[in-house]
Amino acid sequence: MSIKVIIADDHTLVREGIKSLLSDVEGIEVIAETGDGEETLLKTSTFKPDILILDISMPKVFGIRFCEKIKEISPETKIIILSMHFSKEYVREAFKYGAKGYILKDSSFTELEFAIKSVYEGNMYISPKISQILVEDYLDLLENPLEILTERQKEILKLIAEGYSIKEIANRLNLSVKTVETHKSQIMDKLGIYDIPGLVKYAIKHGLIDI
């Protein structure tokens, strides 16, 4: 039984190149290809592929949360991001919203073949170059757990821990209340802490404020 694959990339040469190479691989079948977000949703819904190779920078995709839409219409489809971007934030978001693999566009075809088969078997796959970045990021976090936050988020966490309300923080930083609320939600998501006492405790523990 073949692994059914859809290739979603807005560059025709990239799609055709991947399709041509995969056609020579036993056990993998390219069943469709697409060039934008709407077409990707339609063909994924229609064909229910085992693997979707997805360039998240395509037209009508609008960000990494596009992976969520794919999972809604075809929960069994496993997504492998094919991208030129390899920042740790970008990679984190991809896996957060449902990707199972992340491979760089300058990777070898052998690596792509391995990624497809590995993800199909239920594993996660990350290009070695990205793995190194994530490991270094993890080691940095062990030394300084606050590094997971942006400078603005640290500033807002400090003010929350000091007892300021969202409105007061917005006034002090010349931001809208909505913007501060968004930062607060992102802080909670990053830290896995969803109450104010927990945020205060975290800020004290890691030296952001003094008792």
Residue, then its C-alpha position, 0 to 999 in steps of 0.5 A: m500500500s502506497i503512502k499518498v502524498i499531496i505537494a503544496d508549493d506555489h513554485t511550479l518547478v519545486r512541485e514538479g521536481i519533488k513529484s518527479l523524484l518521488s515517482d521513482v520511490e517505491g511505496i510513495e504516490v503523489i496524488a495531487e499538487t497545489g499552488d495556493g491555500e484555497e486549492t490545498l484545502l480543497k484537494t486535502s478535503t477531497f483526497k485525504p492524503d496520508i502526507l501533505i508537504l506544505d510550503i507555509s509561504m504560499p498565497k492564501v495561507f496566511g500564517i502557520r495556523f493554516c495547519e489547524k485548518i488542514k487538521e480540521i478537514s482531514p485529521e488523519t493527514k500528517i503535515i510536513i512543512l517544507s520551508m526556507h525559514f528555520s527560526k526557532e519561533y517559526v518551528r515551535e509554532a509549526f509543531k504547536y499547530g499540528a505539523k509532524g515534520y519540518i524540513l528545509k528547502d535546501s535539504s537533500f531528496t534522500e532526507l525528504e524521502f526519509a521524512i515522509k516515511s518517518v512521519y507516516e510511521g507516526n514519528m516526528y521529523i526535524s531537519p538536523k540543522i533545525s534540531q541543532i538550533l532547538v537544542e541550543d535554544y533548550l540549553d539557553l532556557l535551562e540557564n535562563p528560563l525567561e529567554i522564552l519571552t520577548e523583551r516586551q513580554k518580560e516587561i509586561l510580566k514584571l508589571i503584572a507580577e508587581g500588581y498592575s492591572i491590564k489597563e494600568i500596564a497599557n497606560r504605562l507602556n502606551l499600548s492598547v488594552k487589547t495589545v496587552e491582553t494579547h501579550k498576556s495570553q502569549i506569556m501564559d501560553k509560553l510558560g504554561i501558566y494560566d493564573i496571575p498567582g502563578l505568573v507572580k510566583y514565576a517572576i519571583k522565582h526567576g528574579l524578574i522582581d524582588i519580594 
